[in-house]
Amino acid sequence: MSTSILVVGAGSIGQRHASNLAALGADVAITDTDSARLVGVPWRTAAGIADGFDAIVIASPTTCHAEQALAALDTGAAVFVEKPLALTVDEGERLVEVGGERITVGYNLRFHEPLRRLAQLMAAGRAGRPLSYRFWFGQWLPDWRPTVDYRQTYSARADLGGGVLLDAIHELDLALWVAGPDLSVVGATVARLGPLEIDVEDTVRALLTTPDGVPVSIELDYLARQYRRGIEVIGDAATIRYDWATGDLTVSDGDGTTTEHFDTPVADSYVAEMAEFLSTPAAPTNTAAGALASLRLAESIRAAALVGAA
């Protein structure tokens, strides 16, 4: 018998998860607070969160995550929450307290092949002693979803939990994965600087440090007209860099530069995370406790920015 799964949220990410789950053999139903979004979807629809499902996927706007995830937990189902875990640390802590190991969180980039390769290189000590880390992401927001009015997307709206800090929280999760789980915020800017018609921040710059004092730079924005995203680790033995735009993972040392090229689409990582969710592993890749760490880091960055602006 196939696993029965309810997807909550019929936006782009909800429909992506529903499609992937169905392709993996799950019996999928979908629901949304906006019934108009359910018109024409290729899966059976449900009236809302209800008993009778083996698992429930929360793929709604961030402001809905905590309430809907708690309702899903009440049914006894396993729960998958799209990133971020919740809007606030308080909400995230409540989910960890109530759900614990029953919650998996959607940080799909930990399944992305080139990033797993980078993590392998770091674990093997290829960079040597790390001297600095840099994580960056930038793209002109209207280009993200060119078929819709960007001003109406959750990214652009405070009432839906938007803003580049939480929207691009993947980079915070990657920093915790690659640079280590204990990062402190030295200073930050979180601001709306560009011409976009939004009521949330479009720019984040944050300087963090590891317990050993190694700097970790985070750069996020909705403003770059040319897509940019990457990771760079400078060590005393080598520099390791992954550039999303080219698909090249490079290692540069005293003997020159070697390049591994990856054509693996990010879409594959969404399939991989759902395959793991269906397999109900004893130790899932992305736990609620781990997702709470990235949420705490986001709140620390925002707090540091407020102090700096005072």
N, C-alpha and C positions, 0 to 999 in steps of 0.2 A: 504494500500500500504506500502511495506517495505521501510525502510530508505536506500537510495543509498549512499554508502561510497566508496571512493577511498583510497587505501592504497599505499603510496609512499615509496618504498623500499621493495625489495623481499628477504632480508636476513632473518636470523632466527627470529628476533623480528617482522619484518613485516609480515612474514608468520604466526607467532603466533597470531598476532592481526587479520589478515584476517580470520583465522580459527575460532577464538572466535566470531568475529562479524557475520560470516555466521551462526554459531551455535545458535546465539542469534536472528536470523531471518533477518539480514540485507542483502541487495543486494550488494555484494562486487565485486569491480574491483581492480586490482593491476597494478602498473607500477614500472619501475626501469630504471635508466639511462643505466644500463648494460642489454641489451635485452636477453643475454644468461641466466640470472637469471630467466627469465619468462618462459623458456621452461619447459613444463610439470606441471606448477602450476594448481591447480584445480579450479581456478576462472577465470573469463574473464579478459582480459588484456586491458590496455589503453596505448595510445601513450605518455602520460604525464599528468601534471596537467591541468585540463580543467574545464569549466563551466558544470553545469548540475548535480552536486552531492550535496546531503544534507550536507555531512560532508567529510572532508579529514583528513587522519591520516598520519603524517610525521614520518616515521620509517627508515630514512636514516642515514648515518654517521653524527656525530655532526657538522662537517664543512658545511654540506648542510642545516641544520635546518632553519637558519634565512631566507635565500633566498627562500627556498621552502615554508616555512610557510607564508611569505609575498605574494608569488604567490597564495597560497591557499586562503588567506584572500581576495585577489582581486576578487575571484570568488563569494564571498558572502557566502561561506559555513562555517559551524562551523568547528573548527580546533583542532585536538589533536596532540600534539608534544611529541614524546618520550623524556625521560630525556637524557641529560640536555636540558633545554629550548633552549640554543644556545651555541656557542663556547666562546663568550665573554660577559661581562656585557653590553657593548655598543650595541651589537646585541640584547641582551635580553631586554634592555630598549626600543629599537625600536619596538620590537614585542609587548610589553606591551602597548606602546603608540598607535600603530595601531590597535591591535587586542583586547586588554582589556579582557572583559568577554567572548569573542568568542573563546578564547584559553583555552584548558585544557591540562595539562602536565602529563606525564606518571610516576608518583611516585606511582607505584602499591603497594608498601609495606605498605602504609597507609591503605590498604584494607586487609592486612594479619591478620588473626584472632588472633594469639598470641600477635602481636604488638598492636592491638586494645585493647586487654585485659590489656596489660601493661599500655597503655595510660589511660584506665579507672581507674586502681589502682592509678596511679599518680594523676589523677584529683580528686579522692576521698581522697587524702591525706594519703594513706596507708604507704608511706615511711616516713611521717613526714616532717621535714624541710630538704630539700636536702643538702648534704654535698659534694657530688661529683658525676659526671656522666662519664661513659666510653662507647664508641662505637667502635667496632672493626670488621674488615673484613680482611681475608687473604686466598688466595688459589693460588697454583702453576698454572700460566697462561696456560701452555700447557694442563692442565687437564680440563679447562673450556669447550673447544670444541674439544674433542679428535679426531674427525673425520676430522679436517682440520688443516692446518699448522698455528700454532698460530702466526707466523711472518707476515702472510698476513691478520690477522683480524684487525678490527679497533682499538681494545684494544692496539695493539702493534705499531701503526703507528701515528706519529705526523700529517701527512697530512690528516688523517681522524678524528682528534680530540681525539686520544687515550691517554692513561696514566691513572694510577689508581685513580688520583684525581677526574677527571670527570667521569671515568668509574664506580667508586664506590661512586658517589655523593649521592646515596641513604642514606649513613650514615650521610652525612651533613644534608640532609632533615630530617632524624629521630632526629638528635640532635636539630634542630630548633623546631620540633614538641614536643619532650619530655622535653628538657631543657629550651625552651623558644625562642622567635623570635629575641631576642636582644643579640647576642653573639659577643664578641670581641676576636681577636686573640692575644695571648701573644707571641707565638713563634712557629716555625715550621721547619721541614725538609721535603723537596720534592726532591727526588734524585733517580738516577738509580744506584743501589748498587749490584744487583745480576748478574748471568751469562746469563740471557735471551738475545736473539738477537733481541732487540727492540730499538727504538730511542726515547722513552718516559720514564717518571719516573715509577719505580716499587715499590716505598716506599713513604709513607706519614706518618709523625707523627706530630700532631698539638696539642698544648695546648691552649684552649679557656677559657674564663670566662663569667659567667652571670653578669648582672648589680650588683648583690650582692656579687660578688667575688668568687662564687662557681666554682671550676675547672671543665672543660669539656675536656676529652681526646679523641682524634680521632686517630685510628691506621688503616692504609690501606696498603695492599701490594699484589703483584703478586707472592710472594716467598714462602709462607707457604706450605710445602709438605702435611700437613694434614689440611683439610678445617677447618677454624675457623671463627666464626661470633657470635656477641652477643651484648647485652646491659646490663649495670649494673648501678643501681642508689643506692648509699649509702645515707641513710637518718638518722636522729636522732631517728626515730622510727623503721625502718626496712630497710633491703637491698633487693631490687627487682632486679632479674637477669633473662634474657632470653638467653638460649643457643640454637642456631639454630641446632647444630650438634645433640643434644639429643632431641630437641623439648620440653624441660622442662622450665617452668616459675616458679621460686621459690621466695618465700617471707620468709625471715629469720628475726626473732625478738627475744625478750627475752624468748618467749615460745617455740622456736624451728623453724623448717623449714617446710613450706607447699609447695607442688608441684602440679602444674597443667600441665598435659602433652598434647601436641597438635600434632596430626598427619596430620593437615591440610596442603596440598601441597601448595607451593608458587604459583603454576599454577592457583589456584583458585582466587588469587588476581588479576591476569590479566583479568580473566573473569568478576570479580566484577567491575573493573574500566571501562571496556567497557560497561557493563550493565548500569552503571551510566551515561556514556557519551551518550549512546543512549536515555536515559530518559530525557536529557537536563534539569538538575535541575537548580533552580534559584541560588543555592549556591553550586557549585561543590567542591568536596574535595580538588582537586589540581588545583589551579589557576596559571595563568602566573605570577601574582605578587608574589605568594608564591615561585614559581620556581626561580624567579629572586633573591630572598633572598638567596637561596642555591648557586646560581651562584656567587653572590657577596661574599659569605663566602669562596668559592673555590678560587676566585681571591685574597682575603685577605690572605689566607693561603699561596698561591704561592708568594705573595709579601713579606710576613714575612720571608719566607725561603730565598728569595734573599737578604734581609737585613742581615739576620743572616750569610749568606755565604760571604758577602762583607768584 
